[in-house]
C-alpha cells in the first residue's frame, strides 16, 4: 500500500475564511494530520497560500474536497512524500 504522508500545496483562496479558520477547517477533515499554512502573497481579493499537511493517513480526496468547500482552488502540488508499506492493500 502506498500512503501519502506529507504534501505541500499552492492554494489560492479569497480573504474569507481567514488563514486560521482555513487551516482549522482543513485539519478538522483530516484527523491525525498536522496542517501548516503560510500566506505567500495577498492582493485586494485573494491570498496565495503554501499549505503543508503531514500525517499517517492523508486522503488527497479529503484535501481537494475541503479546498473546494472553502471556496479556494488548488494551483499546484509542490512536494509529495509517500511511503510504500509493503502490504497489498489499496488506498485512495
Buried (B, 14 or more C-beta within 10 A) or exposed (E): EEBBBBBBBBBBBEEEBEBEEBBEBBBEBBEEBEBEBEEEEEEEEBBBBBBBBBBEEBBBEBBEEBBEEBEBEBEEEEEEEEEEEEEEEEBE
